[in-house]
């Protein structure tokens, strides 16, 4: 997803919003985002803290909560994109000029003393965070002689002179601000702080990728933290239980008090993606299914935070184009306890062209579910499709919406639908051709042409990308758990036909 950096205009609107929601100015949150990113794997992410704080407000309307969370997340992503304007390897002057305007706009929002207070707090927090991240926090607090401290820190960063220089720049800025720097110096300090934080974050990406590339933890180590909690029950369940609609986790003793542990297990992608040993191909992967059980338990208990988790996982798995079978298969059931209050949010996802096409399609299906539950009416749904058809060129999204129009007899959209087919903006293989629409709308009683599912177009596009002829897989050949499934679904064997043998 392409996230744009902040702009001076957006800074002003966000500042008003953030003060209202979390009683914090945009400058403070902007720097807090930058400082939080330095940690490779922070114990408590900034956004998670804000979500929890808002969720704990008893007097907040659910629609306001959803709106606020979306707007805060937008600010968070735009702030990250702003920091990414800094490239320490190959600085781009135009990008730095954009960043200067953003920082200047942020600095104009508060009084001189408030800016001083925010910047001192950020510098001190960043110094502590960096020292902890690079393993010299104890020395920072214990070495009294300044020259000895400089020598020690220089040895920690070794050849990473930009990080070494940046760290001491933060220390100098903090001291100068505390001693009474002039107002004219504030802007230069703020810009320098932003560049230093951005530099650390750029290096952090490489460190994180390196850590991820290291050998993964053994399964026993990943599972161990859950074995001392109520979550151990989920690891012992029969994997087939996941398909039983009437299975109750409440009857197993799960309740609201298990919320934190269920959310932790439900978002444990290390377990979800764990590469099981191919020699254990007959094992049903109870650890993988424990994550799915956590999802179902969260849904049954109607844990509010689970809604955001399910949406984020759906988006993440579609964007990664990996293991897409389980979340979409369960999503409609998982989200059902929350869907009554998700209309505006769903419409936002459907009309957002930066979202993944199948992610948008899931929310089109969710709107149909809302209609069937009398949570919205046909006119409301029709207005959404009117907006969608006016601008959407994505064949999958259009086909998904047209399928709902056929089911619900929304015949008023026929002129728009016809144009979409004429412009080849509909994936016919997903829901048929225009004559199928006319039959569903009772505009004709029988076909006049052979049914066209656009398969020739699909094959043509496929061969443009890959003309390699692959040898068929022998049924006698040993199939690895993490190999592509021989049924041709495109999914991994462990997540497709392994348990059907």
NUBA-357101 format. One record per residue (C-alpha): residue number from 1; x, y, z; residue in one letter. Coordinates in steps of 0.05 Angstrom, whole numbers, plus 5000, padded with zeros to 4 digits. Each point is the difference from the previous one (the first is absolute). Layout:
N
+-----+------+------+------+------+
| seq |   xx |   yy |   zz | type |
+-----+------+------+------+------+
| NUM |    X |    Y |    Z |    A |
...
+-----+------+------+------+------+
//
This chain:
501
+-----+------+------+------+------+
| seq |   xx |   yy |   zz | type |
+-----+------+------+------+------+
|   1 | 5000 | 5000 | 5000 |    X |
|   2 | 5027 | 5068 | 4980 |    X |
|   3 | 4998 | 5046 | 5062 |    X |
|   4 | 5014 | 5074 | 4987 |    X |
|   5 | 5041 | 5042 | 5049 |    X |
|   6 | 4967 | 5055 | 5041 |    X |
|   7 | 4989 | 5068 | 4969 |    X |
|   8 | 4996 | 5068 | 5036 |    X |
|   9 | 4924 | 5002 | 4987 |    X |
|  10 | 4989 | 4931 | 5027 |    X |
|  11 | 5044 | 5015 | 5061 |    X |
|  12 | 4951 | 5055 | 5022 |    X |
|  13 | 4939 | 4956 | 4993 |    X |
|  14 | 5033 | 4941 | 5036 |    X |
|  15 | 5023 | 5046 | 5056 |    X |
|  16 | 4929 | 5020 | 5017 |    X |
|  17 | 4978 | 4927 | 4996 |    X |
|  18 | 5056 | 4971 | 5043 |    X |
|  19 | 4989 | 5052 | 5055 |    X |
|  20 | 4927 | 4981 | 5002 |    X |
|  21 | 5011 | 4925 | 5000 |    X |
|  22 | 5062 | 4988 | 5041 |    X |
|  23 | 5015 | 5069 | 5028 |    X |
|  24 | 5067 | 5001 | 4964 |    X |
|  25 | 5026 | 5049 | 4948 |    X |
|  26 | 5021 | 4975 | 4931 |    X |
|  27 | 5073 | 5019 | 5012 |    X |
|  28 | 5003 | 4955 | 5062 |    X |
|  29 | 4969 | 4941 | 4965 |    X |
|  30 | 5043 | 5010 | 4937 |    X |
|  31 | 5063 | 4995 | 5042 |    X |
|  32 | 4972 | 4943 | 5041 |    X |
|  33 | 4988 | 4961 | 4936 |    X |
|  34 | 5073 | 5012 | 4979 |    X |
|  35 | 5028 | 4980 | 5068 |    X |
|  36 | 4957 | 4938 | 5005 |    X |
|  37 | 5023 | 4974 | 4933 |    X |
|  38 | 5073 | 4998 | 5022 |    X |
|  39 | 4987 | 4936 | 5040 |    X |
|  40 | 5004 | 4939 | 4956 |    X |
|  41 | 4944 | 4965 | 5037 |    X |
|  42 | 4970 | 5047 | 5051 |    X |
|  43 | 4964 | 4967 | 5059 |    X |
|  44 | 4940 | 5045 | 4992 |    X |
|  45 | 4986 | 5034 | 4934 |    X |
|  46 | 4977 | 5072 | 5002 |    X |
|  47 | 4936 | 4986 | 4960 |    X |
|  48 | 4982 | 4942 | 5046 |    X |
|  49 | 5005 | 5045 | 5061 |    X |
|  50 | 4955 | 5052 | 4968 |    X |
|  51 | 4950 | 4948 | 4978 |    X |
|  52 | 4997 | 4971 | 5071 |    X |
|  53 | 4992 | 5070 | 5030 |    X |
|  54 | 4942 | 5016 | 4954 |    X |
|  55 | 4967 | 4932 | 5009 |    X |
|  56 | 5001 | 5010 | 5075 |    X |
|  57 | 4958 | 5063 | 4996 |    X |
|  58 | 4932 | 4977 | 5022 |    X |
|  59 | 4962 | 5060 | 4973 |    X |
|  60 | 5027 | 4997 | 4929 |    X |
|  61 | 4951 | 4984 | 4944 |    X |
|  62 | 5023 | 4940 | 4957 |    X |
|  63 | 4993 | 5040 | 4935 |    X |
|  64 | 5044 | 5055 | 5030 |    X |
|  65 | 5050 | 4949 | 5023 |    X |
|  66 | 5006 | 4969 | 4930 |    X |
|  67 | 5007 | 5068 | 4968 |    X |
|  68 | 5053 | 5023 | 5050 |    X |
|  69 | 5041 | 4936 | 4993 |    X |
|  70 | 5000 | 5007 | 4924 |    X |
|  71 | 5022 | 5073 | 5003 |    X |
|  72 | 5055 | 4986 | 5051 |    X |
|  73 | 5025 | 4943 | 4958 |    X |
|  74 | 5001 | 5046 | 4940 |    X |
|  75 | 5042 | 5051 | 5038 |    X |
|  76 | 5046 | 4944 | 5024 |    X |
|  77 | 5012 | 4974 | 4929 |    X |
|  78 | 5008 | 5070 | 4972 |    X |
|  79 | 5052 | 5015 | 5054 |    X |
|  80 | 5040 | 4937 | 4982 |    X |
|  81 | 4997 | 5020 | 4927 |    X |
|  82 | 5027 | 5069 | 5020 |    X |
|  83 | 5059 | 4970 | 5035 |    X |
|  84 | 5014 | 4958 | 4938 |    X |
|  85 | 5014 | 5063 | 4961 |    X |
|  86 | 5069 | 4996 | 5032 |    X |
|  87 | 5049 | 4955 | 4962 |    X |
|  88 | 5067 | 4998 | 5036 |    X |
|  89 | 5033 | 4963 | 4943 |    X |
|  90 | 4977 | 5046 | 4944 |    X |
|  91 | 4967 | 5064 | 5027 |    X |
|  92 | 4949 | 5032 | 4953 |    X |
|  93 | 4995 | 5075 | 5007 |    X |
|  94 | 4927 | 5004 | 4977 |    X |
|  95 | 4980 | 4948 | 5052 |    X |
|  96 | 5037 | 5038 | 5055 |    X |
|  97 | 4965 | 5064 | 4978 |    X |
|  98 | 4933 | 4965 | 5009 |    X |
|  99 | 5022 | 4977 | 5069 |    X |
| 100 | 5020 | 5071 | 5019 |    X |
| 101 | 4930 | 5025 | 4984 |    X |
| 102 | 4969 | 4945 | 5042 |    X |
| 103 | 5045 | 5014 | 5060 |    X |
| 104 | 4989 | 5075 | 4993 |    X |
| 105 | 4924 | 4990 | 4999 |    X |
| 106 | 5003 | 4956 | 5062 |    X |
| 107 | 5043 | 5053 | 5036 |    X |
| 108 | 4949 | 5055 | 4986 |    X |
| 109 | 4945 | 4964 | 5038 |    X |
| 110 | 5024 | 5011 | 5071 |    X |
| 111 | 5030 | 5054 | 5044 |    X |
| 112 | 5075 | 5007 | 5008 |    X |
| 113 | 4999 | 4969 | 5069 |    X |
| 114 | 4956 | 4942 | 4979 |    X |
| 115 | 5047 | 4985 | 4942 |    X |
| 116 | 5059 | 5002 | 5047 |    X |
| 117 | 4966 | 4952 | 5048 |    X |
| 118 | 4982 | 4951 | 4943 |    X |
| 119 | 5069 | 5001 | 4969 |    X |
| 120 | 5037 | 4989 | 5066 |    X |
| 121 | 4954 | 4941 | 5016 |    X |
| 122 | 5011 | 4971 | 4931 |    X |
| 123 | 5076 | 5007 | 5002 |    X |
| 124 | 5005 | 4968 | 5069 |    X |
| 125 | 4953 | 4943 | 4979 |    X |
| 126 | 5038 | 4989 | 4935 |    X |
| 127 | 5068 | 4999 | 5036 |    X |
| 128 | 4975 | 4948 | 5049 |    X |
| 129 | 4966 | 4959 | 4945 |    X |
| 130 | 5062 | 4999 | 4956 |    X |
| 131 | 5046 | 4983 | 5059 |    X |
| 132 | 4955 | 4942 | 5019 |    X |
| 133 | 4993 | 4976 | 4928 |    X |
| 134 | 5075 | 5000 | 4989 |    X |
| 135 | 5017 | 4972 | 5069 |    X |
| 136 | 5035 | 5057 | 5035 |    X |
| 137 | 4945 | 5028 | 5045 |    X |
| 138 | 5036 | 4977 | 5064 |    X |
| 139 | 5065 | 5034 | 4977 |    X |
| 140 | 4962 | 5063 | 4982 |    X |
| 141 | 4974 | 5005 | 5071 |    X |
| 142 | 5064 | 4978 | 5036 |    X |
| 143 | 5060 | 5028 | 4963 |    X |
| 144 | 5015 | 5067 | 5031 |    X |
| 145 | 5059 | 5024 | 4958 |    X |
| 146 | 4974 | 5029 | 4934 |    X |
| 147 | 5061 | 4980 | 4958 |    X |
| 148 | 4993 | 4928 | 5025 |    X |
| 149 | 4926 | 5000 | 4981 |    X |
| 150 | 5017 | 5026 | 4930 |    X |
| 151 | 5052 | 4946 | 4991 |    X |
| 152 | 4953 | 4945 | 5022 |    X |
| 153 | 4942 | 5023 | 4956 |    X |
| 154 | 5047 | 5008 | 4941 |    X |
| 155 | 5021 | 4927 | 5009 |    X |
| 156 | 4926 | 4979 | 5000 |    X |
| 157 | 4984 | 5033 | 4934 |    X |
| 158 | 5067 | 4983 | 4970 |    X |
| 159 | 4998 | 5023 | 4927 |    X |
| 160 | 4928 | 5026 | 5003 |    X |
| 161 | 5024 | 5071 | 5008 |    X |
| 162 | 4932 | 5030 | 4980 |    X |
| 163 | 4967 | 4965 | 5059 |    X |
| 164 | 5057 | 5019 | 5047 |    X |
| 165 | 4996 | 5073 | 4979 |    X |
| 166 | 4925 | 5000 | 5003 |    X |
| 167 | 4999 | 4972 | 5071 |    X |
| 168 | 5045 | 5056 | 5026 |    X |
| 169 | 4960 | 5051 | 4961 |    X |
| 170 | 4939 | 4980 | 5041 |    X |
| 171 | 5039 | 5006 | 5064 |    X |
| 172 | 5025 | 5069 | 4980 |    X |
| 173 | 4930 | 5024 | 4979 |    X |
| 174 | 4971 | 4976 | 5066 |    X |
| 175 | 5053 | 5038 | 5040 |    X |
| 176 | 4992 | 5064 | 4959 |    X |
| 177 | 4925 | 5000 | 5006 |    X |
| 178 | 5004 | 4990 | 5075 |    X |
| 179 | 5049 | 5058 | 5006 |    X |
| 180 | 4955 | 5046 | 4961 |    X |
| 181 | 5011 | 4997 | 4925 |    X |
| 182 | 4970 | 5057 | 4960 |    X |
| 183 | 4935 | 4995 | 4962 |    X |
| 184 | 5038 | 5007 | 4934 |    X |
| 185 | 5039 | 4936 | 5017 |    X |
| 186 | 4938 | 4959 | 5013 |    X |
| 187 | 4984 | 4988 | 4926 |    X |
| 188 | 5070 | 4978 | 4983 |    X |
| 189 | 5000 | 4953 | 5061 |    X |
| 190 | 4933 | 4970 | 4980 |    X |
| 191 | 5023 | 4987 | 4929 |    X |
| 192 | 5065 | 4968 | 5025 |    X |
| 193 | 4962 | 4957 | 5049 |    X |
| 194 | 4954 | 4976 | 4944 |    X |
| 195 | 5060 | 4982 | 4956 |    X |
| 196 | 5035 | 4963 | 5056 |    X |
| 197 | 4938 | 4959 | 5017 |    X |
| 198 | 4989 | 4986 | 4926 |    X |
| 199 | 5073 | 4976 | 4993 |    X |
| 200 | 4992 | 4952 | 5058 |    X |
| 201 | 4935 | 4974 | 4971 |    X |
| 202 | 5032 | 4989 | 4932 |    X |
| 203 | 5055 | 4958 | 5032 |    X |
| 204 | 4948 | 4966 | 5043 |    X |
| 205 | 4966 | 4972 | 4937 |    X |
| 206 | 5064 | 4964 | 4980 |    X |
| 207 | 5011 | 4975 | 5071 |    X |
| 208 | 4928 | 4974 | 5003 |    X |
| 209 | 5006 | 4965 | 4933 |    X |
| 210 | 5066 | 4968 | 5023 |    X |
| 211 | 4968 | 4976 | 5064 |    X |
| 212 | 4941 | 4972 | 4962 |    X |
| 213 | 5047 | 4963 | 4954 |    X |
| 214 | 5034 | 4965 | 5058 |    X |
| 215 | 4979 | 4929 | 5017 |    X |
| 216 | 4930 | 5001 | 5030 |    X |
| 217 | 4988 | 4980 | 5072 |    X |
| 218 | 4984 | 4926 | 5012 |    X |
| 219 | 4925 | 4986 | 5005 |    X |
| 220 | 5007 | 4982 | 5074 |    X |
| 221 | 5026 | 5070 | 5015 |    X |
| 222 | 4943 | 5034 | 4962 |    X |
| 223 | 4948 | 4958 | 5036 |    X |
| 224 | 5030 | 5002 | 5070 |    X |
| 225 | 4971 | 5068 | 5022 |    X |
| 226 | 4929 | 4975 | 4987 |    X |
| 227 | 5008 | 4935 | 5037 |    X |
| 228 | 4996 | 5034 | 5068 |    X |
| 229 | 4934 | 5035 | 4983 |    X |
| 230 | 4929 | 4983 | 4981 |    X |
| 231 | 5024 | 5001 | 4927 |    X |
| 232 | 5029 | 4930 | 5010 |    X |
| 233 | 4929 | 4974 | 4991 |    X |
| 234 | 4998 | 5025 | 4928 |    X |
| 235 | 5063 | 4961 | 4982 |    X |
| 236 | 4968 | 4935 | 5022 |    X |
| 237 | 4935 | 5007 | 4960 |    X |
| 238 | 4985 | 4955 | 4941 |    X |
| 239 | 5016 | 5039 | 4936 |    X |
| 240 | 4933 | 4980 | 4970 |    X |
| 241 | 4964 | 5041 | 5054 |    X |
| 242 | 5017 | 5062 | 4960 |    X |
| 243 | 4945 | 4983 | 4950 |    X |
| 244 | 4946 | 4987 | 5052 |    X |
| 245 | 4955 | 5062 | 5003 |    X |
| 246 | 4968 | 4980 | 5066 |    X |
| 247 | 5065 | 4990 | 5037 |    X |
| 248 | 5002 | 5045 | 5062 |    X |
| 249 | 5063 | 5028 | 5031 |    X |
| 250 | 4960 | 5028 | 5058 |    X |
| 251 | 4983 | 4929 | 5020 |    X |
| 252 | 5075 | 4988 | 5004 |    X |
| 253 | 5005 | 5056 | 5052 |    X |
| 254 | 5024 | 5057 | 4955 |    X |
| 255 | 4975 | 5070 | 5018 |    X |
| 256 | 5017 | 5074 | 4996 |    X |
| 257 | 5056 | 4990 | 5051 |    X |
| 258 | 5038 | 4960 | 4947 |    X |
| 259 | 4997 | 5058 | 4951 |    X |
| 260 | 5074 | 5020 | 5001 |    X |
| 261 | 5026 | 4929 | 4992 |    X |
| 262 | 4950 | 4984 | 4944 |    X |
| 263 | 5020 | 5063 | 4962 |    X |
| 264 | 5073 | 4982 | 5008 |    X |
| 265 | 4990 | 4929 | 4974 |    X |
| 266 | 4953 | 5024 | 4945 |    X |
| 267 | 5052 | 5047 | 4973 |    X |
| 268 | 5058 | 4951 | 5007 |    X |
| 269 | 5023 | 4996 | 4927 |    X |
| 270 | 5063 | 4962 | 5020 |    X |
| 271 | 4955 | 4941 | 5017 |    X |
| 272 | 4954 | 5012 | 4941 |    X |
| 273 | 5058 | 4999 | 4951 |    X |
| 274 | 5043 | 4949 | 5036 |    X |
| 275 | 5037 | 4956 | 4950 |    X |
| 276 | 4985 | 4931 | 5026 |    X |
| 277 | 5049 | 4943 | 4988 |    X |
| 278 | 4981 | 4962 | 4938 |    X |
| 279 | 5014 | 4935 | 5037 |    X |
| 280 | 4939 | 5016 | 5044 |    X |
| 281 | 4953 | 5003 | 4940 |    X |
| 282 | 4948 | 4958 | 5034 |    X |
| 283 | 4996 | 5047 | 5060 |    X |
| 284 | 4939 | 5045 | 4998 |    X |
| 285 | 5038 | 5062 | 5023 |    X |
| 286 | 4961 | 5014 | 5065 |    X |
| 287 | 5042 | 5063 | 5011 |    X |
| 288 | 4977 | 5030 | 4934 |    X |
| 289 | 4927 | 4984 | 5017 |    X |
| 290 | 5008 | 5029 | 5070 |    X |
| 291 | 5007 | 5068 | 4967 |    X |
| 292 | 4935 | 4987 | 4962 |    X |
| 293 | 4966 | 4978 | 5065 |    X |
| 294 | 5022 | 5065 | 5032 |    X |
| 295 | 4966 | 5038 | 4943 |    X |
| 296 | 4935 | 4962 | 5010 |    X |
| 297 | 5002 | 5009 | 5076 |    X |
| 298 | 5011 | 5075 | 4992 |    X |
| 299 | 4940 | 5003 | 4953 |    X |
| 300 | 4955 | 4959 | 5045 |    X |
| 301 | 5018 | 5043 | 5060 |    X |
| 302 | 4989 | 5063 | 4958 |    X |
| 303 | 5066 | 5031 | 5022 |    X |
| 304 | 4999 | 5069 | 4968 |    X |
| 305 | 5074 | 5002 | 4984 |    X |
| 306 | 4992 | 4936 | 4960 |    X |
| 307 | 4964 | 5037 | 4945 |    X |
| 308 | 5061 | 5042 | 4983 |    X |
| 309 | 5044 | 4937 | 5005 |    X |
| 310 | 4956 | 4962 | 4950 |    X |
| 311 | 5000 | 5057 | 4951 |    X |
| 312 | 5075 | 5010 | 5005 |    X |
| 313 | 5014 | 4926 | 4991 |    X |
| 314 | 4954 | 4996 | 4940 |    X |
| 315 | 5035 | 5058 | 4967 |    X |
| 316 | 5070 | 4974 | 5018 |    X |
| 317 | 4988 | 4930 | 4974 |    X |
| 318 | 4970 | 5025 | 4935 |    X |
| 319 | 5057 | 5049 | 4989 |    X |
| 320 | 5052 | 4946 | 5015 |    X |
| 321 | 4964 | 4953 | 4952 |    X |
| 322 | 5016 | 4943 | 5047 |    X |
| 323 | 4954 | 4950 | 5036 |    X |
| 324 | 4938 | 5036 | 4977 |    X |
| 325 | 4954 | 4941 | 5012 |    X |
| 326 | 4985 | 5004 | 5075 |    X |
| 327 | 4986 | 5073 | 5017 |    X |
| 328 | 4952 | 5013 | 4941 |    X |
| 329 | 4967 | 4934 | 5014 |    X |
| 330 | 4988 | 5019 | 5073 |    X |
| 331 | 4995 | 5076 | 4994 |    X |
| 332 | 4925 | 5005 | 4989 |    X |
| 333 | 4986 | 4959 | 5062 |    X |
| 334 | 5054 | 5034 | 5042 |    X |
| 335 | 4977 | 5070 | 4984 |    X |
| 336 | 4925 | 4986 | 5008 |    X |
| 337 | 4995 | 5023 | 5073 |    X |
| 338 | 5028 | 5068 | 4980 |    X |
| 339 | 4971 | 5011 | 4931 |    X |
| 340 | 4938 | 5040 | 5021 |    X |
| 341 | 5043 | 5061 | 5015 |    X |
| 342 | 5049 | 4991 | 4941 |    X |
| 343 | 4961 | 5032 | 4943 |    X |
| 344 | 5041 | 5065 | 4993 |    X |
| 345 | 5065 | 4963 | 5011 |    X |
| 346 | 4982 | 4947 | 4948 |    X |
| 347 | 4980 | 5053 | 4948 |    X |
| 348 | 5067 | 5034 | 5011 |    X |
| 349 | 5038 | 4935 | 4985 |    X |
| 350 | 4957 | 4985 | 4939 |    X |
| 351 | 5011 | 5068 | 4968 |    X |
| 352 | 5074 | 5003 | 5018 |    X |
| 353 | 5037 | 4982 | 4936 |    X |
| 354 | 5065 | 4991 | 5038 |    X |
| 355 | 4972 | 4939 | 5037 |    X |
| 356 | 5009 | 4930 | 4973 |    X |
| 357 | 4945 | 4979 | 4951 |    X |
| 358 | 4980 | 4937 | 5039 |    X |
| 359 | 5001 | 5039 | 5065 |    X |
| 360 | 4950 | 5049 | 4970 |    X |
| 361 | 4959 | 4941 | 4974 |    X |
| 362 | 4994 | 4972 | 5070 |    X |
| 363 | 4968 | 5064 | 5025 |    X |
| 364 | 4952 | 5001 | 4941 |    X |
| 365 | 4977 | 4931 | 5024 |    X |
| 366 | 4996 | 5029 | 5071 |    X |
| 367 | 4952 | 5054 | 4976 |    X |
| 368 | 4956 | 4946 | 4971 |    X |
| 369 | 5001 | 4964 | 5067 |    X |
| 370 | 4980 | 5065 | 5034 |    X |
| 371 | 4942 | 5006 | 4951 |    X |
| 372 | 4976 | 4930 | 5015 |    X |
| 373 | 5004 | 5015 | 5075 |    X |
| 374 | 4958 | 5064 | 4991 |    X |
| 375 | 5060 | 5042 | 5023 |    X |
| 376 | 4996 | 5041 | 4936 |    X |
| 377 | 4945 | 5007 | 4947 |    X |
| 378 | 5003 | 4989 | 4925 |    X |
| 379 | 5001 | 5074 | 4984 |    X |
| 380 | 5061 | 5011 | 5044 |    X |
| 381 | 5037 | 4942 | 4967 |    X |
| 382 | 4980 | 5025 | 4931 |    X |
| 383 | 5030 | 5069 | 5014 |    X |
| 384 | 5066 | 4967 | 5016 |    X |
| 385 | 5001 | 4961 | 4935 |    X |
| 386 | 4981 | 5063 | 4962 |    X |
| 387 | 5063 | 5034 | 5026 |    X |
| 388 | 5042 | 4939 | 4988 |    X |
| 389 | 4978 | 4988 | 4928 |    X |
| 390 | 5013 | 5073 | 4982 |    X |
| 391 | 5075 | 4995 | 5011 |    X |
| 392 | 5022 | 4928 | 5012 |    X |
| 393 | 5040 | 4967 | 4944 |    X |
| 394 | 5021 | 4938 | 5040 |    X |
| 395 | 4969 | 4938 | 4968 |    X |
| 396 | 4999 | 4959 | 5065 |    X |
| 397 | 4967 | 5055 | 5042 |    X |
| 398 | 4948 | 5015 | 4946 |    X |
| 399 | 4984 | 4926 | 4990 |    X |
| 400 | 4990 | 4992 | 5075 |    X |
| 401 | 4952 | 5059 | 5003 |    X |
| 402 | 4963 | 4977 | 4937 |    X |
| 403 | 4989 | 4931 | 5033 |    X |
| 404 | 4965 | 5035 | 5058 |    X |
| 405 | 4959 | 5042 | 4951 |    X |
| 406 | 4976 | 4935 | 4966 |    X |
| 407 | 4983 | 4967 | 5067 |    X |
| 408 | 4962 | 5060 | 5026 |    X |
| 409 | 4968 | 5021 | 4933 |    X |
| 410 | 5031 | 5070 | 5000 |    X |
| 411 | 4979 | 5010 | 4928 |    X |
| 412 | 5010 | 5076 | 5003 |    X |
| 413 | 5074 | 4988 | 4990 |    X |
| 414 | 4992 | 4965 | 4933 |    X |
| 415 | 5023 | 5060 | 4957 |    X |
| 416 | 5064 | 5008 | 5042 |    X |
| 417 | 5012 | 4924 | 5000 |    X |
| 418 | 4993 | 4997 | 4924 |    X |
| 419 | 5053 | 5054 | 4992 |    X |
| 420 | 5047 | 4963 | 5047 |    X |
| 421 | 4994 | 4937 | 4958 |    X |
| 422 | 5011 | 5040 | 4936 |    X |
| 423 | 5063 | 5030 | 5029 |    X |
| 424 | 5025 | 4931 | 5024 |    X |
| 425 | 4998 | 5023 | 5073 |    X |
| 426 | 4966 | 4936 | 5024 |    X |
| 427 | 5033 | 4932 | 5013 |    X |
| 428 | 4949 | 4957 | 4963 |    X |
| 429 | 5032 | 4936 | 5027 |    X |
| 430 | 4978 | 5021 | 5069 |    X |
| 431 | 4926 | 5012 | 4988 |    X |
| 432 | 4982 | 4991 | 4927 |    X |
| 433 | 4988 | 5045 | 4940 |    X |
| 434 | 4949 | 5055 | 4986 |    X |
| 435 | 4947 | 4951 | 4978 |    X |
| 436 | 5005 | 4966 | 5068 |    X |
| 437 | 4984 | 5068 | 5031 |    X |
| 438 | 4941 | 5010 | 4953 |    X |
| 439 | 4973 | 4931 | 5018 |    X |
| 440 | 5007 | 5015 | 5074 |    X |
| 441 | 4965 | 5067 | 4990 |    X |
| 442 | 4945 | 4963 | 4961 |    X |
| 443 | 5014 | 5044 | 4939 |    X |
| 444 | 5002 | 4937 | 4957 |    X |
| 445 | 4976 | 4928 | 5009 |    X |
| 446 | 5056 | 4963 | 4964 |    X |
| 447 | 5070 | 5010 | 4972 |    X |
| 448 | 5010 | 5023 | 4928 |    X |
| 449 | 5076 | 4986 | 4998 |    X |
| 450 | 5049 | 4950 | 5028 |    X |
| 451 | 5020 | 5016 | 5071 |    X |
| 452 | 5065 | 5041 | 5002 |    X |
| 453 | 5041 | 4995 | 5064 |    X |
| 454 | 5059 | 5037 | 4971 |    X |
| 455 | 5046 | 4939 | 5007 |    X |
| 456 | 5037 | 5016 | 4936 |    X |
| 457 | 5018 | 5068 | 5027 |    X |
| 458 | 5025 | 4970 | 5065 |    X |
| 459 | 5042 | 4947 | 4964 |    X |
| 460 | 5029 | 5053 | 4954 |    X |
| 461 | 5020 | 5043 | 5060 |    X |
| 462 | 5030 | 4940 | 5035 |    X |
| 463 | 5044 | 4981 | 4940 |    X |
| 464 | 5025 | 5071 | 4995 |    X |
| 465 | 5029 | 4991 | 5070 |    X |
| 466 | 5023 | 4928 | 4999 |    X |
| 467 | 5004 | 4954 | 4939 |    X |
| 468 | 5037 | 4944 | 5038 |    X |
| 469 | 4968 | 4932 | 4995 |    X |
| 470 | 5001 | 4966 | 5067 |    X |
| 471 | 5004 | 4925 | 5007 |    X |
| 472 | 4939 | 4968 | 5034 |    X |
| 473 | 5011 | 4978 | 5072 |    X |
| 474 | 4999 | 4925 | 5009 |    X |
| 475 | 4953 | 4976 | 5055 |    X |
| 476 | 5055 | 4953 | 5022 |    X |
| 477 | 5048 | 5058 | 5010 |    X |
| 478 | 5010 | 5019 | 5074 |    X |
| 479 | 4967 | 5068 | 5013 |    X |
| 480 | 5033 | 5046 | 5051 |    X |
| 481 | 4955 | 5035 | 5050 |    X |
| 482 | 5022 | 5068 | 4974 |    X |
| 483 | 4998 | 4982 | 4926 |    X |
| 484 | 4946 | 5026 | 4954 |    X |
| 485 | 4938 | 4955 | 5004 |    X |
| 486 | 4997 | 4952 | 4940 |    X |
| 487 | 4925 | 5014 | 4994 |    X |
| 488 | 5019 | 5066 | 4965 |    X |
| 489 | 4968 | 5047 | 5051 |    X |
| 490 | 5065 | 5040 | 5007 |    X |
| 491 | 4999 | 4990 | 5075 |    X |
| 492 | 5051 | 4964 | 5043 |    X |
| 493 | 4987 | 4925 | 5008 |    X |
| 494 | 4995 | 5006 | 5076 |    X |
| 495 | 4943 | 5051 | 4994 |    X |
| 496 | 4962 | 4965 | 4944 |    X |
| 497 | 4995 | 4924 | 4988 |    X |
| 498 | 5047 | 4973 | 5054 |    X |
| 499 | 4943 | 4985 | 5047 |    X |
| 500 | 4955 | 4972 | 4945 |    X |
| 501 | 5045 | 4940 | 4985 |    X |
+-----+------+------+------+------+
//
